[in-house]
Amino acid sequence: MKTIFLAGVAGIALASAAAAQDLKFPVGEGGFNWDSYNQFAEAHDLSGETLTVFGPWLSADQELFESMLAYFEEATGADVQYTGSDGFETQIRIDTEAGSAPNVAVFPQPGLARDLASLGYLEPMPEGTGDWVAENYAAGQSWVDLATFEGPEGEEDLYGFFYKADVKSLVWYVPENFEDAGYEVPQSMEELKALTEQMVEEGETPWCVGLGSGGATGWPATDWVEDMMLRTQPPEVYDQWVSNEMPFDAPEVVAAIEEFGYFIEGDRVAGGRDAVASTDFRDSPKGLFDSPPQCYMHRQASFIPTFFPEGTEVGLDADFFYFPAYEEKDLGQPVLGAGTMFGITKASDAADVFMQWLQTPIAHEIWMAQRGFLTPLTTVNTEVFGDPTLKKMNDILLDATTFRFDGSDLMPGGVGAGSFWTGMVDYAGGEDAQSVASEIQDSWDALK
């Protein structure tokens, strides 16, 4: 079966058995939750069975994922064959339609999984999975809702299990700059805006913002708007917006766009508002590191240190804080982010057992102890994080009362990766929010 769904695809890594590598951390040593491993191993025997997994992870990410899979193999005796591809989204459609799907698919975002579920190409999660997620994940119901789709008959069911998350609701700053100026990290949106005003009054520039990204110019502003929707409206309103049950030009959305506008108005942003759209997002945080600083804060996701000056040490030379919520609106601590979702594309006992494996702390801790992994699972020992920066990000995730996926990724491509991007560029350039929102809604209507 493996050779069928691999045939003729460029950019695919050869399937490999995780067991071929040694266990990264000796069982029983360190602060890992080895009890969860031992109990799982005692309860499951998959000797002689093969589990095929297909996903987007290649190179370093594939090695990290397989280091976790090795423990599943050791615990159960199963033979796990993982295949990674940079053409995953196209290939999984081909494989499922051809009846040659792997047992488990790893979806980078839930939109594609939703499509496959509606066509009958995804199996519902084992019974009780949704209750477990709701009880054991921070903002658990949010994760259940994100993986609940309509099946081919229109019935709703849980079709996915989220594993490995990303956080976008972060503000980056240079601690030394804050200390020199006597600034404190704000704990609420009210405090953040007050700090912004204080900086301007003192002749400083609070924010660096850049929307430039070649053919994808505008996308950083969509994250801003999504974060502001979660900070001004209940999560169900965010969901109605993302699904277009509520039109894009509704007052709630226009207000969120204008909330973003506050941060790029006048002296609040480096270069002034006119420079926002033309500044490349990769260059925009560099003003944090100028002497004197060209700006003091930069809102961006967890990946942005990649574009900091060479040698920058996160936690020392640069740090981050949670992009805070309005205290007066009493909407808890919403977090915007993303995550990978596992779905069963070819039912088997091994696939069901693997979904149970993902519920063990050890399945998360093995990757946590290395790099590039965040989890909303509340039962993990966060002391095993190999990177203190990731631990701090994970604390934000674990403190979340609401988690929502990047909205533009859930919208139709022509909107989320089209008119929403260009509309934000037009807005930064001076067009009013109502007009921009109406134009985006018109583009959405044209796709229906």
C-alpha positions as CSV (number, residue, x, y, z in Angstrom):
1,M,0.0,0.0,0.0
2,K,2.8,2.4,0.8
3,T,4.3,2.2,-2.7
4,I,1.0,3.0,-4.2
5,F,0.6,6.4,-2.5
6,L,4.2,7.2,-3.0
7,A,4.4,6.6,-6.7
8,G,5.5,9.5,-8.9
9,V,5.4,12.3,-6.3
10,A,8.2,14.9,-6.2
11,G,9.4,16.2,-2.9
12,I,8.6,13.1,-0.9
13,A,10.9,11.6,1.7
14,L,11.2,7.8,1.6
15,A,9.1,6.1,4.2
16,S,11.1,5.1,7.2
17,A,10.6,3.0,10.3
18,A,11.0,5.0,13.5
19,A,12.3,1.9,15.2
20,A,15.5,2.2,13.1
21,Q,16.7,4.9,15.4
22,D,17.7,4.5,19.1
23,L,15.4,5.9,21.7
24,K,16.4,9.5,22.3
25,F,16.0,9.4,26.1
26,P,16.5,6.2,28.1
27,V,13.2,4.9,29.5
28,G,13.0,5.7,33.2
29,E,15.5,8.5,33.3
30,G,14.9,12.2,33.6
31,G,11.8,14.1,34.5
32,F,9.6,12.5,31.9
33,N,6.2,11.0,32.7
34,W,7.5,7.4,32.3
35,D,4.4,6.0,34.2
36,S,2.3,7.0,31.2
37,Y,4.7,5.1,28.9
38,N,4.8,2.0,31.0
39,Q,1.0,1.9,31.5
40,F,0.5,2.3,27.8
41,A,3.0,-0.4,27.0
42,E,1.4,-2.9,29.4
43,A,-2.1,-2.3,27.8
44,H,-1.2,-2.6,24.1
45,D,0.4,-5.2,22.0
46,L,0.6,-4.5,18.2
47,S,3.3,-7.0,17.4
48,G,3.3,-7.8,13.7
49,E,1.1,-4.8,12.8
50,T,2.1,-1.9,10.5
51,L,0.9,1.6,10.9
52,T,1.4,4.0,7.9
53,V,1.5,7.7,8.5
54,F,1.7,10.5,5.9
55,G,2.3,14.1,6.6
56,P,4.1,17.4,5.7
57,W,7.1,17.0,8.0
58,L,10.5,16.6,6.3
59,S,14.1,16.9,7.3
60,A,14.6,18.1,10.9
61,D,10.9,18.0,11.7
62,Q,10.7,14.5,10.4
63,E,13.5,13.4,12.6
64,L,11.9,14.9,15.6
65,F,8.5,13.3,14.9
66,E,10.2,9.9,14.3
67,S,12.0,10.2,17.6
68,M,8.6,10.2,19.2
69,L,7.3,7.4,17.0
70,A,10.2,5.2,18.1
71,Y,8.7,5.1,21.6
72,F,5.3,4.1,20.3
73,E,7.0,1.3,18.4
74,E,9.0,0.2,21.4
75,A,5.8,0.3,23.6
76,T,3.6,-1.7,21.3
77,G,5.8,-3.7,18.9
78,A,4.1,-2.0,15.9
79,D,6.1,-1.1,12.8
80,V,5.4,2.5,12.0
81,Q,6.1,3.8,8.4
82,Y,6.2,7.6,8.2
83,T,6.3,9.4,4.8
84,G,6.8,13.1,4.5
85,S,6.0,15.3,1.5
86,D,6.1,19.0,0.6
87,G,3.1,18.2,-1.6
88,F,1.1,16.6,1.2
89,E,-2.1,18.5,0.6
90,T,-2.4,17.5,-3.1
91,Q,-1.2,14.0,-2.5
92,I,-3.6,13.1,0.3
93,R,-6.5,14.0,-1.9
94,I,-5.2,11.8,-4.6
95,D,-4.6,8.9,-2.2
96,T,-7.9,9.0,-0.4
97,E,-9.8,9.3,-3.7
98,A,-7.9,6.3,-5.1
99,G,-8.5,4.2,-2.0
100,S,-4.8,4.0,-1.3
101,A,-4.6,6.3,1.8
102,P,-2.3,5.7,4.7
103,N,-3.8,4.8,8.1
104,V,-3.1,8.2,9.6
105,A,-2.7,11.6,7.9
106,V,-1.1,14.7,9.5
107,F,-2.9,17.8,8.5
108,P,-1.2,21.2,8.7
109,Q,-4.5,22.9,9.1
110,P,-8.1,21.7,9.5
111,G,-9.7,23.0,6.3
112,L,-8.5,20.1,4.2
113,A,-9.5,17.6,6.8
114,R,-13.0,19.2,6.9
115,D,-13.2,18.6,3.1
116,L,-12.2,15.0,3.3
117,A,-14.6,14.3,6.2
118,S,-17.5,15.7,4.2
119,L,-16.6,13.3,1.4
120,G,-16.4,10.3,3.7
121,Y,-12.6,10.0,3.5
122,L,-11.9,10.5,7.2
123,E,-12.9,8.2,10.1
124,P,-14.4,9.6,13.3
125,M,-12.1,9.6,16.3
126,P,-12.4,6.7,18.7
127,E,-15.3,7.1,21.1
128,G,-14.5,9.3,24.1
129,T,-11.7,11.2,22.4
130,G,-13.6,14.5,22.4
131,D,-14.4,14.2,26.1
132,W,-10.8,13.5,26.9
133,V,-9.6,16.5,24.9
134,A,-12.1,18.8,26.6
135,E,-10.9,17.7,30.0
136,N,-7.2,17.5,29.4
137,Y,-6.3,20.3,26.9
138,A,-6.1,23.9,28.0
139,A,-9.1,25.7,26.4
140,G,-10.1,22.1,25.6
141,Q,-13.5,22.7,24.0
142,S,-11.8,25.0,21.5
143,W,-9.7,22.1,20.3
144,V,-12.7,19.8,20.1
145,D,-14.6,22.4,18.1
146,L,-11.7,22.9,15.7
147,A,-11.7,19.2,14.8
148,T,-15.5,18.6,14.7
149,F,-16.8,18.5,11.1
150,E,-19.8,17.4,9.2
151,G,-19.6,13.9,7.7
152,P,-20.9,12.7,4.3
153,E,-24.5,12.5,5.7
154,G,-24.3,15.9,7.4
155,E,-23.9,14.6,10.9
156,E,-21.2,16.2,13.1
157,D,-18.5,14.2,14.7
158,L,-14.9,14.6,15.9
159,Y,-12.6,13.8,13.0
160,G,-9.2,14.9,14.3
161,F,-6.8,15.1,17.2
162,F,-4.5,18.2,17.5
163,Y,-0.9,17.5,18.3
164,K,1.8,20.2,18.2
165,A,0.6,23.8,18.3
166,D,1.9,27.2,17.4
167,V,1.2,30.5,19.1
168,K,0.8,33.8,17.3
169,S,-0.5,36.1,20.2
170,L,3.0,37.4,21.1
171,V,4.6,40.8,21.4
172,W,8.4,41.0,21.1
173,Y,10.6,43.5,22.8
174,V,14.2,44.1,24.0
175,P,14.3,43.9,27.8
176,E,17.3,46.3,28.1
177,N,15.3,49.0,26.2
178,F,12.3,48.6,28.5
179,E,14.6,48.7,31.5
180,D,16.5,51.8,30.3
181,A,13.2,53.6,29.7
182,G,11.5,52.4,32.8
183,Y,8.7,50.6,31.0
184,E,6.8,47.7,32.5
185,V,5.4,44.7,30.5
186,P,1.6,45.4,30.2
187,Q,-0.8,42.9,31.6
188,S,-4.0,44.1,29.8
189,M,-4.9,45.7,26.5
190,E,-5.7,48.9,28.4
191,E,-2.2,48.9,29.8
192,L,-0.7,48.1,26.4
193,K,-2.5,51.1,24.9
194,A,-1.5,53.3,27.8
195,L,2.1,52.3,27.3
196,T,1.8,53.0,23.6
197,E,0.6,56.5,24.4
198,Q,3.3,57.1,27.0
199,M,6.0,56.2,24.5
200,V,4.6,58.6,22.0
201,E,4.4,61.4,24.6
202,E,8.0,60.8,25.5
203,G,9.1,61.1,21.9
204,E,9.6,57.4,21.3
205,T,8.1,55.1,18.6
206,P,6.2,52.2,20.2
207,W,5.6,49.8,17.3
208,C,7.4,48.3,14.3
209,V,4.9,46.8,11.8
210,G,5.6,45.4,8.3
211,L,3.1,43.8,5.9
212,G,5.5,43.2,3.0
213,S,5.8,39.5,1.9
214,G,6.2,39.4,-1.9
215,G,3.0,37.9,-3.4
216,A,1.7,37.3,0.1
217,T,2.0,41.0,1.1
218,G,-0.7,41.9,3.7
219,W,-0.9,38.6,5.6
220,P,0.7,40.0,8.9
221,A,-2.2,42.4,9.2
222,T,-4.7,39.5,9.0
223,D,-3.1,38.1,12.2
224,W,-3.6,41.5,13.9
225,V,-7.3,41.6,12.9
226,E,-7.8,38.0,14.1
227,D,-6.2,38.7,17.4
228,M,-8.3,41.9,17.8
229,M,-11.5,40.0,17.0
230,L,-10.7,37.6,19.8
231,R,-10.1,40.5,22.2
232,T,-13.3,42.4,21.3
233,Q,-15.8,39.7,20.6
234,P,-16.8,36.3,22.1
235,P,-15.2,33.2,20.4
236,E,-18.5,32.2,18.8
237,V,-18.6,35.6,17.0
238,Y,-15.1,34.9,15.7
239,D,-16.3,31.5,14.4
240,Q,-19.3,33.2,12.6
241,W,-16.9,35.6,11.0
242,V,-14.5,32.9,9.8
243,S,-17.4,30.9,8.3
244,N,-19.0,34.0,6.8
245,E,-22.2,33.3,8.8
246,M,-21.5,36.9,9.9
247,P,-20.6,39.1,6.9
248,F,-17.1,40.4,6.7
249,D,-18.4,44.0,6.7
250,A,-20.4,43.5,9.9
251,P,-19.7,46.3,12.5
252,E,-17.9,43.8,14.8
253,V,-15.3,43.1,12.0
254,V,-15.0,46.7,11.0
255,A,-14.3,47.6,14.6
256,A,-11.5,44.9,14.8
257,I,-9.9,46.3,11.7
258,E,-10.0,49.7,13.2
259,E,-8.4,48.3,16.4
260,F,-5.4,47.3,14.2
261,G,-5.5,50.8,12.7
262,Y,-4.9,52.3,16.2
263,F,-1.4,50.7,16.3
264,I,-0.3,52.0,12.9
265,E,-1.6,55.5,13.2
266,G,0.7,58.6,13.3
267,D,3.7,58.4,15.6
268,R,2.8,55.0,17.0
269,V,4.5,53.1,14.2
270,A,8.0,53.3,12.8
271,G,8.1,55.2,9.5
272,G,4.5,56.3,9.9
273,R,1.4,54.6,8.5
274,D,2.5,55.0,4.9
275,A,5.6,52.8,5.5
276,V,3.7,49.8,7.0
277,A,2.7,48.1,3.7
278,S,6.0,48.6,2.0
279,T,8.1,47.4,4.9
280,D,9.0,43.7,4.6
281,F,7.7,41.7,7.6
282,R,11.2,40.0,7.9
283,D,12.8,43.4,8.2
284,S,10.2,45.0,10.4
285,P,11.5,43.8,13.8
286,K,15.0,45.1,13.2
287,G,14.2,48.5,14.6
288,L,14.0,46.9,18.0
289,F,17.7,46.3,17.9
290,D,18.8,49.8,16.7
291,S,20.6,52.2,19.0
292,P,18.7,54.2,19.9
293,P,15.7,51.9,19.3
294,Q,13.5,52.8,16.3
295,C,10.6,51.0,18.0
296,Y,10.0,49.2,21.3
297,M,7.4,46.5,20.4
298,H,6.7,44.1,17.5
299,R,3.6,41.8,17.4
300,Q,4.4,38.6,15.6
301,A,4.3,34.8,15.9
302,S,6.8,32.5,17.5
303,F,8.9,32.1,14.3
304,I,10.0,35.7,14.1
305,P,13.4,35.3,15.9
306,T,14.6,33.7,12.7
307,F,14.8,37.2,11.3
308,F,16.4,38.9,14.3
309,P,20.1,40.0,14.0
310,E,22.6,37.1,14.0
311,G,23.6,36.1,17.5
312,T,20.4,37.4,19.2
313,E,19.7,35.3,22.3
314,V,16.0,35.1,23.0
315,G,15.3,35.5,26.7
316,L,18.3,37.8,27.0
317,D,18.7,40.1,24.0
318,A,15.1,39.8,23.1
319,D,12.0,38.5,24.8
320,F,8.2,38.4,24.4
321,F,5.0,38.7,26.3
322,Y,1.4,37.7,25.7
323,F,-0.6,40.0,23.5
324,P,-3.0,40.9,26.2
325,A,-6.8,41.0,26.3
326,Y,-9.0,43.8,27.4
327,E,-9.7,43.6,31.1
328,E,-13.0,45.4,30.9
329,K,-14.4,43.1,28.2
330,D,-14.0,40.0,30.4
331,L,-13.2,37.6,27.5
332,G,-10.6,35.6,29.4
333,Q,-7.2,35.0,27.7
334,P,-7.7,34.1,24.1
335,V,-4.8,32.8,22.1
336,L,-4.5,32.9,18.3
337,G,-2.4,30.2,16.7
338,A,-2.2,27.1,14.6
339,G,-1.5,23.4,14.9
340,T,-1.2,20.1,13.2
341,M,-4.1,17.6,13.3
342,F,-4.0,13.9,13.0
343,G,-6.8,12.1,11.2
344,I,-7.6,8.5,10.4
345,T,-7.8,8.0,6.7
346,K,-7.7,4.2,6.7
347,A,-9.2,2.6,9.8
348,S,-7.2,-0.1,11.7
349,D,-6.7,-1.2,15.3
350,A,-3.2,0.3,15.2
351,A,-4.6,3.7,14.1
352,D,-7.0,3.7,17.0
353,V,-4.3,2.8,19.5
354,F,-2.0,5.5,18.0
355,M,-4.7,8.1,18.8
356,Q,-4.7,6.8,22.4
357,W,-0.9,7.1,22.4
358,L,-1.2,10.8,21.5
359,Q,-3.2,11.2,24.8
360,T,-0.2,10.2,26.9
361,P,2.1,12.9,28.4
362,I,5.2,11.0,27.2
363,A,4.1,11.3,23.5
364,H,4.3,15.1,23.9
365,E,7.3,15.3,26.3
366,I,9.7,13.4,24.0
367,W,9.4,16.2,21.3
368,M,9.1,19.0,24.0
369,A,12.5,18.0,25.4
370,Q,14.1,18.7,22.0
371,R,12.9,21.7,20.0
372,G,10.1,23.2,18.0
373,F,7.1,21.8,19.9
374,L,4.2,23.3,21.9
375,T,1.3,21.5,23.4
376,P,-2.0,22.4,25.1
377,L,-1.9,19.1,27.1
378,T,-2.1,20.1,30.8
379,T,-0.7,16.9,32.2
380,V,2.8,17.3,30.7
381,N,5.8,18.1,32.9
382,T,6.9,21.5,31.4
383,E,10.2,21.2,33.2
384,V,11.4,18.8,30.5
385,F,11.3,21.5,27.8
386,G,14.7,21.7,26.1
387,D,14.3,25.4,25.4
388,P,13.2,27.9,28.1
389,T,11.8,30.1,25.4
390,L,9.4,27.4,24.3
391,K,8.5,26.7,27.9
392,K,7.4,30.3,28.3
393,M,5.4,30.2,25.1
394,N,3.8,26.9,26.2
395,D,2.8,28.6,29.5
396,I,0.8,31.1,27.4
397,L,-0.8,28.2,25.6
398,L,-1.7,26.5,28.9
399,D,-3.1,29.7,30.3
400,A,-5.4,30.2,27.4
401,T,-9.2,30.2,28.0
402,T,-9.9,30.2,24.3
403,F,-7.8,29.0,21.4
404,R,-8.7,29.8,17.8
405,F,-7.0,28.8,14.6
406,D,-5.7,31.5,12.3
407,G,-8.9,32.7,10.6
408,S,-7.5,33.5,7.2
409,D,-6.3,29.9,6.9
410,L,-9.8,28.6,7.4
411,M,-11.4,31.0,4.9
412,P,-11.6,30.2,1.2
413,G,-8.2,30.7,-0.5
414,G,-9.6,33.6,-2.6
415,V,-10.4,35.5,0.6
416,G,-8.0,34.3,3.3
417,A,-5.0,34.2,0.9
418,G,-6.4,36.9,-1.4
419,S,-8.8,39.7,-0.8
420,F,-8.1,39.8,3.0
421,W,-4.4,40.3,2.3
422,T,-4.9,43.0,-0.3
423,G,-7.6,44.6,1.7
424,M,-5.3,45.1,4.6
425,V,-2.7,46.7,2.3
426,D,-5.4,49.1,1.1
427,Y,-6.5,49.8,4.7
428,A,-2.9,50.5,5.8
429,G,-2.6,52.8,2.7
430,G,-5.5,54.9,3.9
431,E,-8.8,53.3,2.7
432,D,-11.4,53.3,5.4
433,A,-12.2,50.0,7.2
434,Q,-15.9,49.8,6.2
435,S,-15.0,50.1,2.5
436,V,-12.2,47.5,2.7
437,A,-14.4,45.1,4.6
438,S,-17.2,45.5,2.1
439,E,-14.8,44.8,-0.8
440,I,-13.6,41.6,0.9
441,Q,-17.2,40.5,1.5
442,D,-18.0,41.1,-2.2
443,S,-15.0,38.9,-3.1
444,W,-16.4,36.2,-0.8
445,D,-19.9,36.4,-2.4
446,A,-18.3,36.0,-5.8
447,L,-16.9,32.6,-4.7
448,K,-20.2,31.2,-3.6
